[in-house]
């Protein structure tokens, strides 16, 4: 009886540590995602300027592309974190890359 209680306490502590780590990783991911989105927003605003040269336009398009790719990679990493935290091995039905048949 006492050994079961000790095991329950250990399991609860491990679960609590895992939960804290998960939320810390999630917070880090959200913070990291903010930077490329902010840069992307700035690039789009610059592109809307009527006085932009073709060279600057190409520059802002290149910046936008690289930051969008970075944001997508961060999002994918966060999605994998969620899948691991839920103990699943498959992606959600909401995943646009998931292969599924239409009715």
PyMOL commands that place a pseudoatom at each C-alpha (Angstrom):
pseudoatom trace, name=CA, resn=UNK, resi=1, chain=A, elem=C, hetatm=0, pos=[0.000, 0.000, 0.000]
pseudoatom trace, name=CA, resn=UNK, resi=2, chain=A, elem=C, hetatm=0, pos=[2.755, 2.453, 0.963]
pseudoatom trace, name=CA, resn=UNK, resi=3, chain=A, elem=C, hetatm=0, pos=[4.857, 1.431, -2.039]
pseudoatom trace, name=CA, resn=UNK, resi=4, chain=A, elem=C, hetatm=0, pos=[1.901, 2.174, -4.341]
pseudoatom trace, name=CA, resn=UNK, resi=5, chain=A, elem=C, hetatm=0, pos=[1.547, 5.644, -2.772]
pseudoatom trace, name=CA, resn=UNK, resi=6, chain=A, elem=C, hetatm=0, pos=[5.253, 6.332, -3.304]
pseudoatom trace, name=CA, resn=UNK, resi=7, chain=A, elem=C, hetatm=0, pos=[4.946, 5.224, -6.940]
pseudoatom trace, name=CA, resn=UNK, resi=8, chain=A, elem=C, hetatm=0, pos=[1.904, 7.472, -7.399]
pseudoatom trace, name=CA, resn=UNK, resi=9, chain=A, elem=C, hetatm=0, pos=[3.834, 10.468, -6.007]
pseudoatom trace, name=CA, resn=UNK, resi=10, chain=A, elem=C, hetatm=0, pos=[6.785, 9.738, -8.297]
pseudoatom trace, name=CA, resn=UNK, resi=11, chain=A, elem=C, hetatm=0, pos=[4.507, 9.401, -11.321]
pseudoatom trace, name=CA, resn=UNK, resi=12, chain=A, elem=C, hetatm=0, pos=[2.764, 12.662, -10.440]
pseudoatom trace, name=CA, resn=UNK, resi=13, chain=A, elem=C, hetatm=0, pos=[6.075, 14.482, -10.066]
pseudoatom trace, name=CA, resn=UNK, resi=14, chain=A, elem=C, hetatm=0, pos=[7.318, 13.160, -13.399]
pseudoatom trace, name=CA, resn=UNK, resi=15, chain=A, elem=C, hetatm=0, pos=[4.049, 14.166, -15.044]
pseudoatom trace, name=CA, resn=UNK, resi=16, chain=A, elem=C, hetatm=0, pos=[4.283, 17.633, -13.509]
pseudoatom trace, name=CA, resn=UNK, resi=17, chain=A, elem=C, hetatm=0, pos=[7.869, 18.050, -14.759]
pseudoatom trace, name=CA, resn=UNK, resi=18, chain=A, elem=C, hetatm=0, pos=[6.828, 16.920, -18.233]
pseudoatom trace, name=CA, resn=UNK, resi=19, chain=A, elem=C, hetatm=0, pos=[3.932, 19.356, -18.214]
pseudoatom trace, name=CA, resn=UNK, resi=20, chain=A, elem=C, hetatm=0, pos=[6.151, 22.241, -17.099]
pseudoatom trace, name=CA, resn=UNK, resi=21, chain=A, elem=C, hetatm=0, pos=[8.700, 21.380, -19.799]
pseudoatom trace, name=CA, resn=UNK, resi=22, chain=A, elem=C, hetatm=0, pos=[5.972, 21.172, -22.440]
pseudoatom trace, name=CA, resn=UNK, resi=23, chain=A, elem=C, hetatm=0, pos=[4.621, 24.633, -21.579]
pseudoatom trace, name=CA, resn=UNK, resi=24, chain=A, elem=C, hetatm=0, pos=[8.128, 26.095, -21.453]
pseudoatom trace, name=CA, resn=UNK, resi=25, chain=A, elem=C, hetatm=0, pos=[8.860, 24.644, -24.907]
pseudoatom trace, name=CA, resn=UNK, resi=26, chain=A, elem=C, hetatm=0, pos=[5.535, 25.962, -26.196]
pseudoatom trace, name=CA, resn=UNK, resi=27, chain=A, elem=C, hetatm=0, pos=[6.263, 29.444, -24.848]
pseudoatom trace, name=CA, resn=UNK, resi=28, chain=A, elem=C, hetatm=0, pos=[9.734, 29.381, -26.436]
pseudoatom trace, name=CA, resn=UNK, resi=29, chain=A, elem=C, hetatm=0, pos=[8.223, 28.331, -29.752]
pseudoatom trace, name=CA, resn=UNK, resi=30, chain=A, elem=C, hetatm=0, pos=[5.610, 31.080, -29.695]
pseudoatom trace, name=CA, resn=UNK, resi=31, chain=A, elem=C, hetatm=0, pos=[8.261, 33.654, -28.847]
pseudoatom trace, name=CA, resn=UNK, resi=32, chain=A, elem=C, hetatm=0, pos=[10.480, 32.404, -31.682]
pseudoatom trace, name=CA, resn=UNK, resi=33, chain=A, elem=C, hetatm=0, pos=[7.543, 32.489, -34.110]
pseudoatom trace, name=CA, resn=UNK, resi=34, chain=A, elem=C, hetatm=0, pos=[6.884, 36.169, -33.382]
pseudoatom trace, name=CA, resn=UNK, resi=35, chain=A, elem=C, hetatm=0, pos=[10.191, 37.333, -34.898]
pseudoatom trace, name=CA, resn=UNK, resi=36, chain=A, elem=C, hetatm=0, pos=[9.768, 36.028, -38.467]
pseudoatom trace, name=CA, resn=UNK, resi=37, chain=A, elem=C, hetatm=0, pos=[6.138, 37.147, -38.479]
pseudoatom trace, name=CA, resn=UNK, resi=38, chain=A, elem=C, hetatm=0, pos=[7.150, 40.665, -37.416]
pseudoatom trace, name=CA, resn=UNK, resi=39, chain=A, elem=C, hetatm=0, pos=[9.824, 40.809, -40.118]
pseudoatom trace, name=CA, resn=UNK, resi=40, chain=A, elem=C, hetatm=0, pos=[7.341, 39.488, -42.673]
pseudoatom trace, name=CA, resn=UNK, resi=41, chain=A, elem=C, hetatm=0, pos=[4.822, 42.163, -41.698]
pseudoatom trace, name=CA, resn=UNK, resi=42, chain=A, elem=C, hetatm=0, pos=[7.477, 44.860, -42.100]
pseudoatom trace, name=CA, resn=UNK, resi=43, chain=A, elem=C, hetatm=0, pos=[8.486, 43.532, -45.518]
pseudoatom trace, name=CA, resn=UNK, resi=44, chain=A, elem=C, hetatm=0, pos=[4.887, 43.514, -46.705]
pseudoatom trace, name=CA, resn=UNK, resi=45, chain=A, elem=C, hetatm=0, pos=[4.420, 47.076, -45.490]
pseudoatom trace, name=CA, resn=UNK, resi=46, chain=A, elem=C, hetatm=0, pos=[7.583, 48.139, -47.341]
pseudoatom trace, name=CA, resn=UNK, resi=47, chain=A, elem=C, hetatm=0, pos=[6.367, 46.414, -50.496]
pseudoatom trace, name=CA, resn=UNK, resi=48, chain=A, elem=C, hetatm=0, pos=[3.164, 48.445, -50.404]
pseudoatom trace, name=CA, resn=UNK, resi=49, chain=A, elem=C, hetatm=0, pos=[5.142, 51.674, -50.769]
pseudoatom trace, name=CA, resn=UNK, resi=50, chain=A, elem=C, hetatm=0, pos=[4.622, 53.373, -54.116]
pseudoatom trace, name=CA, resn=UNK, resi=51, chain=A, elem=C, hetatm=0, pos=[8.214, 54.610, -54.167]
pseudoatom trace, name=CA, resn=UNK, resi=52, chain=A, elem=C, hetatm=0, pos=[9.938, 51.233, -53.989]
pseudoatom trace, name=CA, resn=UNK, resi=53, chain=A, elem=C, hetatm=0, pos=[12.550, 50.411, -56.633]
pseudoatom trace, name=CA, resn=UNK, resi=54, chain=A, elem=C, hetatm=0, pos=[12.549, 47.029, -58.386]
pseudoatom trace, name=CA, resn=UNK, resi=55, chain=A, elem=C, hetatm=0, pos=[15.789, 46.126, -56.563]
pseudoatom trace, name=CA, resn=UNK, resi=56, chain=A, elem=C, hetatm=0, pos=[14.272, 46.899, -53.163]
pseudoatom trace, name=CA, resn=UNK, resi=57, chain=A, elem=C, hetatm=0, pos=[11.125, 45.044, -54.161]
pseudoatom trace, name=CA, resn=UNK, resi=58, chain=A, elem=C, hetatm=0, pos=[13.207, 41.935, -54.959]
pseudoatom trace, name=CA, resn=UNK, resi=59, chain=A, elem=C, hetatm=0, pos=[15.016, 42.345, -51.620]
pseudoatom trace, name=CA, resn=UNK, resi=60, chain=A, elem=C, hetatm=0, pos=[11.774, 42.505, -49.637]
pseudoatom trace, name=CA, resn=UNK, resi=61, chain=A, elem=C, hetatm=0, pos=[10.342, 39.547, -51.537]
pseudoatom trace, name=CA, resn=UNK, resi=62, chain=A, elem=C, hetatm=0, pos=[13.464, 37.513, -50.725]
pseudoatom trace, name=CA, resn=UNK, resi=63, chain=A, elem=C, hetatm=0, pos=[13.254, 38.529, -47.053]
pseudoatom trace, name=CA, resn=UNK, resi=64, chain=A, elem=C, hetatm=0, pos=[9.556, 37.650, -46.992]
pseudoatom trace, name=CA, resn=UNK, resi=65, chain=A, elem=C, hetatm=0, pos=[10.203, 34.237, -48.500]
pseudoatom trace, name=CA, resn=UNK, resi=66, chain=A, elem=C, hetatm=0, pos=[12.995, 33.363, -46.076]
pseudoatom trace, name=CA, resn=UNK, resi=67, chain=A, elem=C, hetatm=0, pos=[11.017, 34.536, -43.036]
pseudoatom trace, name=CA, resn=UNK, resi=68, chain=A, elem=C, hetatm=0, pos=[7.924, 32.668, -44.155]
pseudoatom trace, name=CA, resn=UNK, resi=69, chain=A, elem=C, hetatm=0, pos=[9.993, 29.490, -44.519]
pseudoatom trace, name=CA, resn=UNK, resi=70, chain=A, elem=C, hetatm=0, pos=[11.436, 30.083, -41.046]
pseudoatom trace, name=CA, resn=UNK, resi=71, chain=A, elem=C, hetatm=0, pos=[7.955, 30.592, -39.562]
pseudoatom trace, name=CA, resn=UNK, resi=72, chain=A, elem=C, hetatm=0, pos=[6.719, 27.402, -41.250]
pseudoatom trace, name=CA, resn=UNK, resi=73, chain=A, elem=C, hetatm=0, pos=[9.651, 25.420, -39.837]
pseudoatom trace, name=CA, resn=UNK, resi=74, chain=A, elem=C, hetatm=0, pos=[8.950, 26.767, -36.343]
pseudoatom trace, name=CA, resn=UNK, resi=75, chain=A, elem=C, hetatm=0, pos=[5.269, 25.949, -36.709]
pseudoatom trace, name=CA, resn=UNK, resi=76, chain=A, elem=C, hetatm=0, pos=[6.135, 22.391, -37.819]
pseudoatom trace, name=CA, resn=UNK, resi=77, chain=A, elem=C, hetatm=0, pos=[8.383, 21.982, -34.778]
pseudoatom trace, name=CA, resn=UNK, resi=78, chain=A, elem=C, hetatm=0, pos=[5.590, 23.186, -32.496]
pseudoatom trace, name=CA, resn=UNK, resi=79, chain=A, elem=C, hetatm=0, pos=[3.150, 20.811, -34.159]
pseudoatom trace, name=CA, resn=UNK, resi=80, chain=A, elem=C, hetatm=0, pos=[5.541, 17.902, -33.565]
pseudoatom trace, name=CA, resn=UNK, resi=81, chain=A, elem=C, hetatm=0, pos=[5.813, 18.965, -29.922]
pseudoatom trace, name=CA, resn=UNK, resi=82, chain=A, elem=C, hetatm=0, pos=[2.024, 18.834, -29.608]
pseudoatom trace, name=CA, resn=UNK, resi=83, chain=A, elem=C, hetatm=0, pos=[1.870, 15.412, -31.269]
pseudoatom trace, name=CA, resn=UNK, resi=84, chain=A, elem=C, hetatm=0, pos=[4.532, 14.074, -28.891]
pseudoatom trace, name=CA, resn=UNK, resi=85, chain=A, elem=C, hetatm=0, pos=[2.795, 15.606, -25.869]
pseudoatom trace, name=CA, resn=UNK, resi=86, chain=A, elem=C, hetatm=0, pos=[-0.456, 13.934, -26.832]
pseudoatom trace, name=CA, resn=UNK, resi=87, chain=A, elem=C, hetatm=0, pos=[1.269, 10.610, -27.397]
pseudoatom trace, name=CA, resn=UNK, resi=88, chain=A, elem=C, hetatm=0, pos=[-0.030, 10.421, -30.946]
pseudoatom trace, name=CA, resn=UNK, resi=89, chain=A, elem=C, hetatm=0, pos=[1.848, 9.077, -33.906]
pseudoatom trace, name=CA, resn=UNK, resi=90, chain=A, elem=C, hetatm=0, pos=[-0.323, 10.597, -36.622]
pseudoatom trace, name=CA, resn=UNK, resi=91, chain=A, elem=C, hetatm=0, pos=[-1.133, 14.124, -37.695]
pseudoatom trace, name=CA, resn=UNK, resi=92, chain=A, elem=C, hetatm=0, pos=[-4.451, 15.806, -37.097]
pseudoatom trace, name=CA, resn=UNK, resi=93, chain=A, elem=C, hetatm=0, pos=[-7.261, 15.841, -39.633]
pseudoatom trace, name=CA, resn=UNK, resi=94, chain=A, elem=C, hetatm=0, pos=[-6.703, 19.607, -39.697]
pseudoatom trace, name=CA, resn=UNK, resi=95, chain=A, elem=C, hetatm=0, pos=[-3.202, 19.144, -41.129]
pseudoatom trace, name=CA, resn=UNK, resi=96, chain=A, elem=C, hetatm=0, pos=[-3.297, 20.522, -44.685]
pseudoatom trace, name=CA, resn=UNK, resi=97, chain=A, elem=C, hetatm=0, pos=[-0.522, 18.130, -45.709]
pseudoatom trace, name=CA, resn=UNK, resi=98, chain=A, elem=C, hetatm=0, pos=[-2.384, 15.060, -44.488]
pseudoatom trace, name=CA, resn=UNK, resi=99, chain=A, elem=C, hetatm=0, pos=[-3.474, 12.693, -47.226]
pseudoatom trace, name=CA, resn=UNK, resi=100, chain=A, elem=C, hetatm=0, pos=[-7.190, 12.067, -47.084]
pseudoatom trace, name=CA, resn=UNK, resi=101, chain=A, elem=C, hetatm=0, pos=[-9.921, 11.277, -49.545]
pseudoatom trace, name=CA, resn=UNK, resi=102, chain=A, elem=C, hetatm=0, pos=[-12.725, 13.701, -50.189]
pseudoatom trace, name=CA, resn=UNK, resi=103, chain=A, elem=C, hetatm=0, pos=[-16.286, 12.389, -49.898]
for i in range(1, 103): cmd.bond("trace and resi %d" % i, "trace and resi %d" % (i + 1))
show_as sticks, trace
zoom trace
